[in-house]
Amino acid sequence: MAKKNSGMKTLTYQKILILILIIAIIVFQFVDFHLFENVKDTTIVTNSIIRFLGGIVFVVLLISFDHAKLFQIKNLGKSLLIILPALIISINNFPIIAFFDGRATLAEPGYRVFLFFIECLSIGFFEEIIFRGIILVLLLKKLAQTKNGVFLSIVISSAIFGLIHVLNLFDGASMGDTVLQIGYSFLVGMMWAVMFLKTGNLWLTMLLHATYNFFGQVMFYLGSVDGRYDIYTIGITTLFAVIVAGYSIILFNKLEEKPIINL
């Protein structure tokens, strides 16, 4: 009886917490806060708060549905080694050669780079919970009885992740850039899904997502880049992509079905 009462109290507290978080999200979404003198700073911080709050709502919901395992940190040292090639892909997303050639310059102050990194963390936190923590896991529950089912779950969840970027058209992105983003989002989504299933660490895929966005966008959002894709960048990026794609395939082939089902 005591356990039942304790469970009911926990559920009540979770409902109250979710309600408070939803109210906070609505407030930050529709109330025009002037947190900083600079509009860009206010936009970055406000968007980050909304995503973090939204992510926490889903964390609470997942825990309430007995999916607390998703947020455990397991074998951190080994897991970091496993994701290292994917982290190299994230770092290579920065226009390194253009930066050292002087074709990529940072126009904004250093503190704004830090704020942008926080925003990228919020994106990684929110989107990985949605696409790997919820959509992928739901698909695995239905299809993970076979290796082909696991593969199909990865493909479908990554396709949804890629296609959601069509919304960028409403933000003024060109059709060509949007199609390109859909394509590489699908591919990196598959890579992150494999990393998640191999390590069991959703937090690390959040890190991969955040660093990929940060290195890929910081110079464009807070500076300028002229001629990002020179012949050397294309060659290095292609080489890394092929190597890490092969590495991801090897990881997938080594996935064990039982840990996935337990996840």
ABEGO torsion letter per residue (X at the ends): XAAAAAAAAAAAAAAAAAAAAAAAAAAAAABBBBABABAAAAAAAAAAAAAAAAAAAAAAAAAAAGAAAAABBBGAAAAAAAAAAAAAAAAAABBAAAAAAGABBBABBAAAAAAAAAAAAAAAAAAAAAAAAAAAAAAAAAAAABAAAAAAAAAAAAAAAAAAAAAAAAAGBBAAAAAAAAAAAAAAAAAAAAAAAAAGBAAAAAAAAAAAAAAAAAAAAABBBBGABBAAAAAAAAAAAAAAAAAAAAAAAABBAAAAAAX
